[in-house]
Amino acid sequence: MKKIVLLYQQFLNRLRQKTNRLQFMMYAAVITGLIAGLGAVLLKTIVHFLQAWINRPVQHDYIYLVFPIIGLLITVFITNRFFNGYIERGVGMVLRAIARKSAFIPLSDTYKHIITSSITVGLGGSAGLEAPIVATGSAIGSNTARIHGMEYRERSLLLACGAAAGIAAVFNAPIAGVIFAIEILLTETIVSYFIPLMIASVTGALCSRIILQESFLFNFRLREAFDYNNVPFYILLGFAAGFISLYYSRLFKKAEKGVHHMTRNSYARAAVAGILLAAILFLFPPLFGEGYATVSMLANDQATQIAEKFFAREYLNDWTLLAFVGAIILLKPVAAGITLGAGGNGGNFAPSLFVGAYLGFFLSRMANNTKWLQLPEGNFSLVGMAGVLSGVMYCPLTAIFLIAEITNGYELFIPLMIVSAISFFIVKHFEPYSMETRQLAIEGQIFTHRKEDNILNQFTAGSFIQDKYDSIGIDNNLADLIVIINKSDRNIFAVTDKDNRYVGIIELNDIKKKIFEPVNHQQIAIKSIVRKAAATIQEEESMKKVMEKMDITQSWYLPVLNKERQFLGFLSKTRIFEKYREALANQADIYESESDHQ
């Protein structure tokens, strides 16, 4: 193994000598896309065969209800035994790595999401594989960049290449993969970033197209063309998708937290949650696993087949089927919350597509049941998928291009744009951040589309401290301070106790009169002239909060303390502005520096 690593390093050294920076990035993008694409193919293959095995003809129709319980227990065991009892899931993990960890993702993330999510979802957990695929692809991109010796901006780009390749592979949708990376992961994009993203995404899509059978892929054939007379109903679907997205996000979070805090014993939690999930699946079988099989039935006008395992399927008619579908829409976030709250690994990408498909079918079938209208139920199911995906994941462009690609054309582009835009507008009005990133965004742990906040969040107060400031003990007097002033070029001084804990500050302007008064300076105690600063800053505090404090207090200098309230130094606005300008200068095109030297 060491010989292989050594030979590859020698190859990389030669490649670097013979290529420029852009060409080397293209090579790295191909490698990332290939590995991430193969990872997505592996995950989809495992899940496909697990579910095919579960759905094989057996003597007992309801034996499949046992598998979600087994899947959750096995996932919890693997997580506790091999991953210290915790796996950071979803897009939030990737965004935090970009913002706070210099785009470094641990090597274990390249395989642990594949293992755990394939068991959770493959055995019936009501979640999706896209978030684990994004996490896996991002980890592959991050570690590929590390092996190839790339700096932070290149690592961030290659990380996004891995995510794009994963999405492209699982849906055979390379454009959607690129758009997803730009819309969700890269909050600030430069035109040249598109090139490696496209290369990685196409490579990932080719992996799935060459290796996977068509039955593994999620695609459709449109049965009816777009009719502009249905635009009012698409507008109605957009509003419905927006409010259902809000409902989904809030109920999912409540269900996930409720299950997670049910008991401290992870195995008991998985067992109880598995039983709850099995009960829901008994009543509503389409909630089993990803649910893409039943989504395909809706999109292909085969709605009656979704109730094949329903215990009371003989009682379904036009209106009871509608009630059955409506209940599934309302219960999907509960099922997904139970699955992930119990310790399973998965995401909300597929569940949001699932809910959207059922919502589109629900509205169109309701209209058709009146006999006054004849709406294309398959088209409404597909457009509904885009609407709820846009509202839940906050990715309207990804939703539009994803459905356009998996339907092999752009016939539905207009209704896709209408529904996705309305849905996104509604959820954005009520919630500025998606459910997966809300808390992280509020805490300043991830980048958002506000450029100034992103720059400030790259730093902590500790990186700005100016420690060449003198301090004086609380038990000293003014004469001692005058000695310090004579040797210093500063006009602000910290006052500390005998343990160097912060007490307050003294500014030169505050004591000018006392210095020049004809009195015994030794008689004026420091404790009589010290005052509190307008605010104090903690060493690990984010720069966004620091700037808020400075703006509120209108202070130019503030003292920085550690957890023991020991004085570390002062932080000045001048220093912050200097760092801010440096960060702006470093956000140029990653290829500019090379061309500048030529």
C-alpha positions in Angstrom: 0.0 0.0 0.0 2.8 2.4 0.9 4.4 1.7 -2.5 1.2 2.6 -4.3 0.9 5.8 -2.3 4.5 6.7 -3.1 4.1 6.0 -6.8 0.9 8.1 -6.9 2.7 11.0 -5.2 5.5 10.8 -7.7 2.9 10.8 -10.5 1.3 13.9 -9.0 4.6 15.7 -8.7 5.2 15.1 -12.4 1.7 16.1 -13.3 2.0 19.4 -11.4 5.2 20.2 -13.3 3.6 19.6 -16.7 0.2 21.2 -16.2 -1.0 24.6 -15.1 -3.3 25.2 -12.1 -6.5 25.0 -14.1 -5.5 21.8 -15.9 -4.5 20.2 -12.6 -7.9 21.1 -11.1 -9.6 19.5 -14.1 -7.8 16.3 -13.4 -8.8 16.4 -9.7 -12.4 17.1 -10.7 -12.4 14.0 -12.9 -11.0 11.8 -10.0 -13.5 13.3 -7.6 -16.4 12.8 -9.9 -15.4 9.2 -10.6 -15.1 8.2 -7.0 -18.2 10.1 -5.9 -20.2 8.6 -8.8 -19.1 5.1 -7.9 -20.0 5.8 -4.3 -23.5 6.8 -5.3 -23.8 3.8 -7.5 -22.8 1.5 -4.7 -25.3 3.0 -2.3 -28.2 2.9 -4.8 -27.3 -0.7 -5.7 -27.2 -1.9 -2.1 -30.5 -0.3 -1.3 -32.1 -1.6 -4.5 -31.2 -5.2 -3.7 -32.2 -4.9 -0.1 -35.6 -3.7 -1.0 -36.0 -6.2 -3.8 -35.2 -8.9 -1.3 -37.7 -7.6 1.2 -40.4 -7.2 -1.5 -40.0 -10.7 -2.8 -43.1 -13.0 -2.7 -43.4 -14.5 0.8 -46.0 -16.4 2.7 -46.8 -13.5 5.2 -47.7 -10.2 3.6 -46.7 -8.1 6.5 -43.3 -9.5 7.3 -41.8 -6.4 5.7 -42.9 -4.4 8.8 -40.1 -6.0 10.9 -37.3 -4.8 8.7 -37.4 -1.0 9.6 -37.0 -2.0 13.3 -34.0 -4.2 12.4 -32.5 -1.5 10.2 -32.6 1.1 13.0 -31.1 -1.2 15.5 -28.3 -2.2 13.2 -27.6 1.4 12.3 -27.4 2.4 16.0 -25.1 -0.5 16.7 -22.7 0.4 13.9 -22.8 4.1 14.9 -22.1 3.2 18.6 -19.5 0.6 17.9 -17.5 2.2 15.1 -18.3 6.0 15.0 -18.4 7.0 18.7 -22.2 7.0 18.8 -22.7 10.0 16.6 -22.8 10.7 12.8 -23.2 14.3 11.7 -25.7 14.2 8.9 -26.9 16.3 6.0 -26.0 19.4 4.1 -25.4 21.3 7.4 -22.3 19.2 8.1 -20.9 20.1 4.7 -21.6 23.8 5.0 -20.0 23.9 8.4 -16.9 22.2 7.1 -16.6 24.9 4.4 -17.2 27.8 6.8 -15.4 26.7 10.0 -13.1 23.8 9.2 -11.4 25.1 6.0 -13.3 22.6 3.9 -11.7 19.6 5.7 -14.1 16.6 6.2 -12.8 13.5 8.0 -11.8 10.5 5.9 -14.4 8.3 7.7 -17.2 10.3 6.1 -16.3 8.9 2.7 -17.7 5.5 3.8 -19.8 5.7 7.0 -22.8 7.4 5.3 -22.9 4.7 2.7 -22.9 2.0 5.3 -25.4 3.4 7.7 -27.8 5.0 5.2 -28.0 1.9 3.0 -29.0 -0.1 6.1 -31.5 2.5 7.4 -33.2 3.2 4.0 -32.6 -0.2 2.4 -34.5 -2.0 5.3 -37.4 0.4 5.1 -36.5 3.6 7.1 -38.7 6.4 5.7 -35.8 8.7 4.6 -33.8 9.6 1.5 -30.3 8.8 0.3 -29.5 12.1 -1.3 -28.2 13.8 1.9 -25.8 10.8 2.7 -24.7 10.9 -1.0 -24.0 14.6 -0.7 -22.1 14.1 2.5 -20.1 11.2 1.0 -19.3 13.0 -2.2 -18.3 16.1 -0.3 -16.0 14.1 1.9 -14.5 12.4 -1.2 -13.9 15.9 -2.7 -12.4 17.2 0.5 -10.0 14.3 0.9 -9.0 14.2 -2.8 -8.1 17.9 -2.4 -6.0 17.1 0.7 -4.2 14.3 -1.0 -3.5 16.6 -4.0 -2.2 19.3 -1.7 -4.8 22.0 -2.6 -5.4 25.2 -0.6 -8.7 26.2 1.0 -10.6 27.7 -2.0 -9.7 24.7 -4.2 -10.7 22.3 -1.4 -14.1 24.0 -1.1 -14.6 23.8 -4.9 -13.5 20.1 -5.0 -15.8 19.4 -2.1 -18.7 20.9 -4.1 -17.6 18.8 -7.1 -18.0 15.6 -5.1 -21.5 16.7 -4.0 -22.5 17.6 -7.6 -21.2 14.2 -8.9 -23.2 12.4 -6.2 -26.5 14.1 -7.1 -25.8 13.7 -10.8 -25.2 10.0 -10.4 -28.2 9.2 -8.2 -30.6 11.0 -10.6 -28.7 10.8 -13.9 -29.0 14.6 -13.9 -25.7 16.4 -14.4 -27.1 19.9 -14.7 -29.1 19.5 -11.5 -25.9 18.3 -9.8 -24.0 21.5 -10.8 -26.9 23.7 -9.8 -27.2 22.0 -6.5 -23.6 22.6 -5.7 -23.8 26.3 -6.7 -27.2 27.0 -5.0 -26.6 25.2 -1.7 -22.9 24.8 -1.1 -21.0 27.6 -2.9 -22.7 30.8 -1.6 -20.3 32.9 -3.8 -19.6 31.5 -7.2 -17.1 32.6 -9.9 -17.7 31.7 -13.5 -14.6 29.5 -13.7 -16.0 27.3 -10.9 -18.5 25.9 -13.4 -15.9 24.1 -15.4 -14.7 21.6 -12.7 -18.2 21.3 -11.4 -19.5 20.3 -14.8 -16.7 17.9 -15.4 -17.2 16.2 -12.0 -21.0 16.1 -12.5 -20.8 14.6 -15.9 -18.4 12.0 -14.7 -20.7 11.0 -11.9 -23.7 10.8 -14.2 -21.8 8.6 -16.6 -20.9 6.2 -13.8 -24.6 5.7 -13.1 -25.7 5.5 -16.7 -23.0 2.9 -17.6 -23.2 0.8 -14.4 -26.8 1.0 -13.2 -29.8 -0.6 -14.8 -32.6 1.8 -16.0 -34.9 0.4 -13.2 -32.4 1.7 -10.6 -32.7 5.3 -11.9 -35.5 7.8 -11.1 -36.8 8.9 -14.5 -40.2 9.4 -16.3 -41.7 9.9 -19.7 -44.2 12.7 -20.0 -47.6 11.5 -21.2 -49.1 14.9 -21.8 -47.7 18.2 -23.0 -48.0 21.4 -21.1 -51.3 23.2 -21.5 -51.3 26.9 -20.7 -55.0 26.7 -19.7 -53.9 24.9 -16.5 -51.6 27.8 -15.3 -54.2 28.9 -12.6 -54.1 25.4 -11.2 -50.3 25.4 -11.2 -50.3 28.7 -9.3 -52.7 27.0 -6.8 -50.2 24.1 -6.6 -47.4 26.5 -5.9 -49.2 28.0 -2.9 -50.1 24.6 -1.6 -46.5 23.4 -2.0 -45.2 26.4 0.0 -47.5 25.8 3.0 -47.0 22.0 2.9 -43.2 22.7 2.9 -43.6 24.8 6.0 -45.8 22.1 7.6 -43.2 19.4 6.6 -40.3 21.3 8.1 -41.9 22.1 11.4 -43.5 18.7 12.0 -40.4 16.8 11.0 -38.3 18.8 13.5 -40.8 18.1 16.3 -41.0 14.4 15.5 -37.2 14.1 15.3 -36.6 15.9 18.6 -39.5 14.1 20.3 -38.1 10.7 19.4 -34.5 11.7 20.1 -35.3 12.8 23.6 -37.6 9.9 24.3 -34.9 7.9 26.2 -31.1 8.1 26.6 -30.7 4.4 25.7 -30.0 4.4 22.0 -31.1 0.8 21.5 -34.4 1.3 23.4 -35.0 4.4 21.4 -34.4 2.7 18.1 -36.6 -0.3 19.1 -39.6 1.9 20.3 -39.2 4.2 17.3 -39.0 1.2 15.0 -42.3 -0.1 16.4 -43.9 3.3 15.9 -42.7 3.4 12.3 -43.9 -0.1 11.6 -47.3 0.9 12.9 -47.4 3.8 10.5 -46.2 1.6 7.6 -48.9 -0.9 8.4 -51.6 1.7 7.9 -49.8 3.5 5.0 -47.4 1.2 3.2 -46.2 3.8 0.6 -44.2 5.4 3.4 -41.8 2.4 3.4 -38.2 3.4 2.3 -37.5 6.2 -0.1 -40.9 5.7 -1.7 -39.7 6.4 -5.3 -41.5 3.3 -6.6 -44.9 4.7 -5.7 -43.9 8.2 -6.9 -43.3 6.6 -10.3 -46.8 5.1 -10.2 -48.3 8.5 -9.6 -46.2 10.2 -12.4 -47.1 7.4 -14.8 -50.9 7.5 -14.1 -50.9 4.2 -12.1 -52.3 5.7 -8.9 -54.4 2.6 -7.9 -51.3 0.5 -7.5 -49.9 2.6 -4.6 -52.4 0.9 -2.3 -51.3 -2.6 -3.3 -50.2 -3.5 0.3 -52.9 -1.4 2.0 -54.9 -3.7 4.4 -58.3 -2.2 3.3 -57.5 -1.7 -0.4 -60.9 -3.2 -1.4 -62.7 -0.2 0.1 -60.8 2.4 -1.9 -62.7 4.4 -4.5 -62.1 7.8 -6.0 -62.7 9.7 -2.8 -61.3 7.3 -0.3 -58.1 7.0 -2.4 -57.9 10.8 -2.1 -58.2 10.6 1.7 -55.5 7.9 1.7 -53.1 10.1 -0.3 -53.9 13.1 1.9 -53.0 11.1 5.0 -49.7 10.0 3.4 -48.8 13.7 2.7 -49.5 14.6 6.4 -47.7 11.6 7.9 -44.5 11.5 5.7 -42.7 14.2 7.9 -43.6 12.2 11.0 -42.2 8.9 9.5 -39.0 10.7 8.4 -38.6 12.4 11.8 -39.0 9.0 13.6 -36.5 7.4 11.3 -33.8 10.0 11.8 -34.6 10.8 15.5 -34.2 7.1 16.3 -30.6 7.2 15.1 -31.1 6.3 11.4 -29.1 7.9 8.7 -30.8 9.6 5.8 -32.1 12.9 4.6 -35.1 15.0 3.5 -34.4 15.4 -0.2 -36.3 12.2 -1.2 -39.1 12.7 1.3 -39.8 16.2 0.0 -40.0 14.8 -3.6 -42.3 12.1 -2.3 -44.6 14.6 -0.6 -44.6 16.9 -3.6 -45.6 14.1 -5.9 -48.5 13.1 -3.7 -49.5 16.7 -3.3 -49.6 17.3 -7.0 -51.6 14.1 -7.5 -54.0 15.0 -4.6 -54.9 18.4 -6.1 -55.2 17.2 -9.7 -57.3 14.1 -8.7 -59.5 16.2 -6.5 -60.2 18.5 -9.5 -60.8 15.5 -11.8 -63.2 13.9 -9.3 -65.6 16.8 -9.8 -65.9 15.8 -13.4 -65.7 19.4 -14.4 -62.0 19.4 -15.2 -59.5 17.1 -16.6 -56.0 17.9 -15.3 -52.9 15.8 -16.2 -52.3 14.0 -12.9 -48.8 12.8 -13.9 -47.7 16.3 -14.8 -49.0 17.7 -11.6 -47.3 15.0 -9.6 -43.9 15.9 -11.2 -44.4 19.6 -10.8 -45.5 19.2 -7.2 -42.2 17.4 -6.6 -40.3 20.5 -7.6 -42.5 22.7 -5.5 -42.0 20.9 -2.2 -38.3 20.2 -2.8 -37.9 23.9 -3.4 -39.7 24.8 -0.2 -38.1 22.2 2.1 -34.5 22.4 0.8 -34.5 26.0 -0.3 -33.2 25.1 -3.8 -35.7 26.3 -6.4 -33.2 26.1 -9.3 -32.1 22.6 -8.4 -35.8 21.5 -8.2 -36.6 23.0 -11.6 -33.6 21.5 -13.4 -33.9 18.1 -11.6 -37.5 17.5 -12.7 -36.7 18.8 -16.2 -33.8 16.3 -16.5 -35.5 13.3 -15.1 -38.4 13.8 -17.5 -35.9 14.0 -20.4 -37.0 17.4 -21.6 -38.1 20.9 -20.8 -41.8 20.6 -21.7 -42.8 21.4 -18.1 -40.3 24.2 -17.6 -42.9 27.0 -17.3 -45.1 25.2 -14.6 -41.9 24.1 -12.8 -40.7 27.7 -12.6 -44.1 29.0 -11.5 -44.6 26.4 -8.7 -41.0 26.4 -7.4 -40.9 30.2 -7.3 -44.2 30.6 -5.4 -43.3 27.8 -3.0 -39.9 29.2 -2.3 -41.3 32.8 -1.9 -43.8 31.5 0.7 -41.3 29.6 2.9 -38.7 32.3 2.6 -41.3 34.8 4.0 -41.8 32.7 7.1 -38.4 31.2 7.6 -35.2 32.8 6.3 -33.2 29.6 6.5 -34.0 25.9 5.7 -34.7 23.6 8.6 -31.3 21.8 8.2 -29.3 25.0 8.4 -31.5 27.4 10.5 -29.7 27.0 13.8 -26.2 26.8 12.2 -26.9 30.0 10.3 -28.2 31.8 13.4 -25.1 30.8 15.3 -22.8 32.0 12.5 -21.4 28.5 11.9 -22.1 28.3 8.2 -21.9 30.6 5.2 -25.1 32.2 3.9 -25.7 34.4 0.9 -24.8 37.5 2.9 -21.2 38.1 1.8 -20.2 40.4 4.6 -21.4 37.9 7.2 -19.5 35.1 5.5 -16.2 37.0 5.6 -16.7 37.8 9.3 -17.7 34.3 10.2 -14.3 33.0 8.9 -12.7 34.5 12.0 -13.0 34.5 15.7 -12.1 37.3 18.1 -8.9 35.4 19.1 -7.4 35.9 15.6 -7.8 39.7 15.9 -6.3 40.2 19.4 -3.7 42.9 19.7 -1.8 41.7 22.8 0.8 44.5 23.0 -1.3 46.4 25.5 -0.1 47.1 29.0 -2.3 46.3 32.0 -2.1 47.5 35.6 -3.2 45.8 38.8 -6.3 46.9 40.7 -4.1 47.4 43.9 -1.7 49.9 42.2 -2.0 53.7 42.2 -2.0 56.5 39.6 1.8 57.0 40.0 2.4 53.4 38.8 0.1 54.0 35.9 2.0 57.2 34.9 5.2 55.2 34.7 3.4 52.8 32.3 2.0 55.6 30.2 5.5 57.2 29.8 6.7 53.9 28.3 3.6 53.2 26.1 2.2 54.6 22.9 -1.3 53.4 23.8 -4.1 55.5 25.3 -6.2 52.6 26.8 -5.1 50.2 29.6 -6.7 47.1 31.1 -7.0 46.7 34.9 -6.7 43.2 36.3 -6.6 41.6 39.7 -3.8 39.5 41.2 -4.9 36.5 39.1 -4.8 38.5 35.9 -8.6 38.4 35.8 -10.2 41.4 34.0 -11.7 44.2 36.2 -12.1 47.1 33.9 -10.3 49.7 31.7 -8.7 53.1 32.0 -8.6 55.5 29.1 -6.0 58.3 29.0 -8.7 60.9 28.3 -10.5 59.9 31.5 -7.4 60.7 33.7 -5.8 63.7 32.0 -6.9 66.2 34.6 -5.8 64.0 37.5 -2.3 63.5 35.9 -1.7 67.2 35.7 -3.3 68.1 39.1 -0.7 69.2 41.8 -1.6 66.3 44.1 0.2 63.2 45.3 -0.5 60.6 42.6 0.4 57.8 44.9 -2.7 58.6 47.0 -5.1 58.0 44.0 -5.9 54.3 43.9 -6.5 52.6 40.5 -9.7 51.2 41.9 -11.1 54.7 42.2 -10.5 55.6 38.5 -11.2 52.3 36.8 -14.4 51.9 34.8 -16.2 49.1 33.0 -15.9 48.8 29.3 -19.0 49.2 27.2 -18.8 45.5 26.5 -16.3 42.6 26.6 -15.5 39.9 24.0 -14.9 36.2 24.5 -11.9 34.7 22.8 -14.0 32.2 20.7 -16.8 34.7 19.9 -17.7 35.1 16.2 -16.8 38.3 14.5 -20.3 39.0 13.5 -21.3 39.2 17.2 -18.2 41.3 17.9 -19.2 43.8 15.2 -22.7 44.0 16.6 -21.3 44.8 20.0 -19.1 47.5 18.6 -21.9 49.0 16.6 -24.3 49.0 19.6 -21.8 50.5 22.1 -20.1 52.7 19.4 -16.7 51.5 20.7 -13.5 51.5 18.8 -11.7 49.2 21.2 -13.0 46.3 23.4 -11.2 44.0 25.8 -10.9 40.3 24.9 -11.2 37.7 27.7 -10.8 33.9 27.9 -13.2 31.6 29.7 -11.5 32.3 33.1 -12.1 36.1 32.4 -8.4 36.6 32.1 -7.4 39.6 30.0 -5.8 38.7 26.7 -5.7 42.0 24.8 -7.8 44.5 23.0 -9.6 44.2 19.7 -9.9 47.3 17.5 -12.1 48.1 14.6 -9.0 49.1 12.6 -7.7 45.6 12.8 -11.0 44.1 11.8 -11.2 46.3 8.7 -7.7 45.4 7.7 -8.5 41.7 7.9 -11.8 42.3 6.1 -10.0 43.9 3.2 -7.5 41.1 3.0 -10.4 38.5 2.9 -12.0 40.4 0.0 -8.7 40.5 -1.9 -8.4 36.7 -1.4 -11.8 36.0 -2.9 -10.7 36.6 -6.5 -10.8 33.9 -9.1 -8.7 30.9 -8.0 -7.0 30.9 -11.4 -6.2 34.6 -11.5 -3.0 34.4 -9.5 -1.5 32.0 -12.0 -2.3 34.2 -15.0 -1.0 37.2 -13.2 2.4 35.6 -12.9 2.6 34.7 -16.6 
